[in-house]
Every structure is written in C-alpha cells, then in structure tokens.
C-alpha cells in the first residue's frame, strides 16, 4: 500500500514539473490579411487569435497569408498556451 502511494506521489511530481517547465514563450507573431494574428512558440508550434483578440482554433496544415503576402502553414493548435501568455501579459497567473 505504501509503495503504491509513493508511485502515485512520484507520478504527480513528474507531471507537475513537466507543466512548470513549459513556459510557452512566443518567439514571433505574424499579422494576417484577415486581421487575425498567428503566434509562433519556441518549439515551432502555433496559436491564433482573431482581429478582436479571441482565440481561434485552426486545423494543423491550414495555409494562411500574412499582410506582406507570405504564406505560412499552421503547425499545432496551441490555444491553451496562447491563453496563458495573454493572461500573463495582463497581470494574471
């Protein structure tokens, strides 16, 4: 019984530390022709917000066009990471 409790506690610590390590910092952002913005994280995955600042779900592989005519392809759909970054900037946790 004690060994099972130790395993559960160790699993919890590993999970918690993995979440704490991922800061999800944005390295680039691209304004799109439709007024939305795509954000690129350190690992190359992306998240998107519309022109009103709302998070938008985008399918991986979707092609988008920037305001300067460049085409980029969506990689990932990391809206939870962008939400966390936006709250951090607004003084949240």
C-alpha positions as CSV (number, residue, x, y, z in Angstrom):
1,X,0.0,0.0,0.0
2,X,2.8,2.4,0.9
3,X,4.6,1.6,-2.3
4,X,1.5,2.4,-4.4
5,X,1.2,5.7,-2.6
6,X,4.8,6.5,-3.3
7,X,4.3,5.7,-7.0
8,X,1.3,8.0,-7.2
9,X,3.2,10.8,-5.5
10,X,6.2,10.4,-7.8
11,X,3.9,10.4,-10.9
12,X,2.3,13.6,-9.6
13,X,5.6,15.3,-9.1
14,X,6.9,14.4,-12.6
15,X,3.7,15.7,-14.2
16,X,3.7,18.9,-12.2
17,X,7.4,19.6,-13.0
18,X,6.8,18.9,-16.7
19,X,4.0,21.5,-16.8
20,X,6.1,24.0,-14.9
21,X,9.0,23.7,-17.4
22,X,6.9,24.6,-20.4
23,X,6.8,28.4,-20.4
24,X,5.4,28.5,-23.9
25,X,7.0,31.8,-24.8
26,X,6.1,33.4,-28.1
27,X,9.0,34.0,-30.4
28,X,7.3,35.5,-33.4
29,X,3.9,36.8,-34.4
30,X,2.5,37.3,-37.9
31,X,-0.4,39.7,-38.7
32,X,-2.6,38.0,-41.3
33,X,-4.6,39.6,-44.2
34,X,-7.9,38.9,-42.5
35,X,-6.8,40.9,-39.4
36,X,-6.0,37.9,-37.2
37,X,-2.6,37.2,-35.8
38,X,-0.6,33.9,-35.6
39,X,1.8,33.4,-32.8
40,X,4.8,31.0,-33.0
41,X,6.2,29.4,-29.9
42,X,9.8,28.4,-29.3
43,X,9.1,24.8,-30.4
44,X,7.6,26.0,-33.7
45,X,4.0,25.3,-32.8
46,X,1.4,28.0,-33.3
47,X,-1.7,29.6,-32.0
48,X,-4.1,32.1,-33.5
49,X,-6.3,35.0,-32.4
50,X,-8.8,36.8,-34.5
51,X,-8.9,40.6,-35.1
52,X,-11.0,41.0,-31.9
53,X,-8.4,39.2,-29.8
54,X,-10.4,36.0,-29.4
55,X,-8.6,32.7,-29.5
56,X,-9.3,30.8,-32.7
57,X,-9.0,27.0,-33.3
58,X,-7.2,26.3,-36.5
59,X,-6.5,22.9,-38.1
60,X,-2.9,21.8,-38.5
61,X,-1.7,22.2,-42.1
62,X,-4.1,25.1,-42.9
63,X,-2.3,27.7,-45.1
64,X,-2.6,31.4,-44.1
65,X,-1.4,34.5,-45.8
66,X,0.4,37.3,-43.9
67,X,-0.2,41.0,-44.7
68,X,3.0,41.1,-46.7
69,X,1.9,38.2,-48.9
70,X,3.9,35.4,-47.2
71,X,2.2,32.1,-46.9
72,X,2.6,30.0,-43.7
73,X,1.2,26.7,-42.7
74,X,-0.4,26.1,-39.3
75,X,1.6,23.8,-37.0
76,X,-0.2,22.6,-33.9
77,X,-3.1,24.4,-32.3
78,X,-1.7,25.6,-29.0
79,X,-4.6,27.9,-27.9
80,X,-4.1,26.9,-24.3
81,X,-0.5,28.2,-24.4
82,X,-1.6,31.5,-26.0
83,X,-4.3,31.9,-23.4
84,X,-1.7,31.5,-20.7
85,X,0.6,34.0,-22.4
86,X,-2.2,36.6,-22.8
87,X,-3.2,36.3,-19.1
88,X,0.5,36.6,-18.1
89,X,0.7,39.9,-20.0
90,X,-2.5,41.2,-18.4
91,X,-1.2,40.5,-14.9
92,X,-2.8,37.1,-14.4
93,X,-1.0,34.0,-13.1
